[in-house]
Amino acid sequence: MPRTGLTSAELVEKAIDIATRNIRQFGLDKFRLTDVAKKLKVSHAALYNHFPDKAAVTDAISERWLNQIDAALESASQADLEPRARLIRWFLTLHRMKLEKIRTDPELYKTFNMAVELDKPFVRQHQANVRRLLGDVLRKAVDAGAFPAEGQDNAVVVLLEATSSFHHPSMVLEHKDEDREDLLQQIVSVVFAGLANKGNVR
């Protein structure tokens, strides 16, 4: 256990908390690992054991946020709603969390956007989770008789492509000052109905 009295896991979480606050207050360009170590009252070397560079900390911040999105999408996928409404709820959840981050945490959103551009492993894992969770929503629609049993994997791709401007990092940023929720709901409804009718679902 470090001299701070924290376990290694606790030290990592506290370092992420401090780094998050520092980036919010001073901006990403002025963020330094040495400032985090100073606030933790540990040596720079002790912190470097967990975070070898600045990017490792900003990645940890972004990964924590993506995990929160995944948890919110998991909850939305379990909503007690009829299939189309559940699907709309799911997409609104994804859109709102991205948009809120841009509007309230622009400096932290920069770190996430950089991770996306660099195709970091934790970003790829989040993208896989998004596809899996959307697949779960569609399977529930199948069970309810509202969606065809065949072609679910293709439907996931089609729905994500059709709604990309509402959840792709750079495109959400481009439309950050617009209220586009009604449009998102219309697109999801039309695509869902089209895919369902293609399968001759009742």
N, C-alpha and C positions, 0 to 999 in steps of 0.2 A: 504493500500500500504506500503511495507517495506520502511525502512529509506533510502534505496538505490535510491528511486525514481522509482523503477521498480514495476510493478504489480507482483502478485504471479506467473502468467503464464510466464512473461518475466524473472523473476528470475530463474525459472526452466530451461528455454531454455538457458539462459546465463550460468547457472551452468553446463549444459550438454556440452556446447561449451568449457568451461574451462577444464572440466574433460577430454574431448576428446583430447585437446592439451597436457595436462599433461601426459596422458597415452602414447601418441605418443612420447613425448620428453623423459620421464623418465622410461617408462615401466609400466606394470600392477602391478608388485610386489611392486613398490615404490609409487603407487597412494594412496593418503590420502584425505579424505573428508575435513580435517582441512585445507589443502592447497587450496582447492576450496573456502571454506568459507573466508579465508584470502584474496584471490584475489577479491572476491565479496564484501569484506568489510562488512560482516555480521557476527553475532555470530554463533558459532557452533550449538547452539540450534535452531536458525532460519533456518539454512540449514537442520537440522535433521527433521524439520517439514515437509519437502518435500521429503527428502531422508533419511530414518532411518538408512541406512547402506551403505557400499561401493557397495554391490551387486545391490542395488536399482538404483544407478547411472549408473553402467555398463549395467544394463538391459535397462535403458532408452536410452543409446547410441546405443545398439543393435536394440532396437525397432525402433528408428528413421531410422536406416539404412535399416531395413526390409521394412519399409514404403516406402522408396525410391525405393527399388526393386519392390514392388507392383505397384508403380506408373509407373515405366519403363515397366513392363510387361503389364500393362493396355494400355500403348501407343503402344507397340508392337502388341497387340491383335487387334488394330484398323488400323494397317498398310494397305495401299492400294496395296495389293499384291495378287497373285493367292494363293489358299488355302495352298498348300504345302510350298510355299515360306514364307507365313505368319507364319506357324507353325515353320519352321526352324528359322526364325527371332526371334520368341518368345523364343525358347530354347537357341539360341545364346546369347540373352540378359541376361537370367538367369545365364548361364555359365560365361559370361564375367564379370558380376558384382561380382560374388563370387570369381572368379580368381583374379580380380583386387584388391579386398580387401585383399586377402592373400598376394599378391605381394607387395602392397604399404602400407598396414596398418596391419602388422602381429600382433602387440600387441592388437589392437582392435578386430581382428579376433579371438583372444583367448577368449575374453569376449563373443563373439557370440557363439563360439563352446561350451563353458561352459553352456550357456543358453540352447542350443540344448540338451546337455547331461542331463540336469536337467528337460527337457520337460516343460519349462516355458510357461505360458498361451499365451503370446504374440508370442511365436514361433509357437504354435499350431494354432493361428489365421493366421499367415503368411502362414502356410502350407495349411490351408483351403482356403485362398485367391489364392494361386498358383493353387490349384485344380479347383477353380471356374473360374479363368481367362483362364486356359487351356481349360476348358469346353466351354467358350465363343468362343475361336478360332475354336474349332471343330464344334460348332453350325453354325459358319459362313461357314465352309466347307460344312456342310449339306445344307445350304441355296443355296450354289453355285452348288449343285449337285455332289460334289466331295467326299462325305463321306456318309455312311449309316445313316439313321435317328435313327436306333435302336443301342443300345450298346454303347452310348457315355460315360456313366459313367465308363464302363469297359475299354474303350479306354484310358481314362484319366489315370487310374491305370497302364495300360500296358505301355503307353508312359513314364510315370514318372519312372517306374521300369526299363525300358530298358535304360534310360538315367541317372540313379542315380549316376553313377560315375562322371558325369559332373556337378552335382549340390549339391550332399550330402556333407556337410562341411568337414568331415574327408577325403573323397575320392578326393575332389578337392585339398585339402592340399597335399595328397599323390602324385598327378600328377601336382603340381604347376609349375614345370619347363618344362613341355611339351606343345607343340602346338597341341591340339587335336580337333580343330574346324572342320577340314575336316571329321574326324571320327564321330563326333557328327552329322554333316549334313547327312552323309551316313546312320547312324542308324535311325535318325528321318524319312528320306525318305523311307527306307525299311519298317519300322514298319507302317508308315502311309499308304503306298501302300498295305501292307499285310492286314491291317484292312479294308481298302476301298474295296479291291477285295473280301474279305470275305463276304462283304455286297452286292456284285455284282453292285457296283457303276460304272456308265459309265466313 
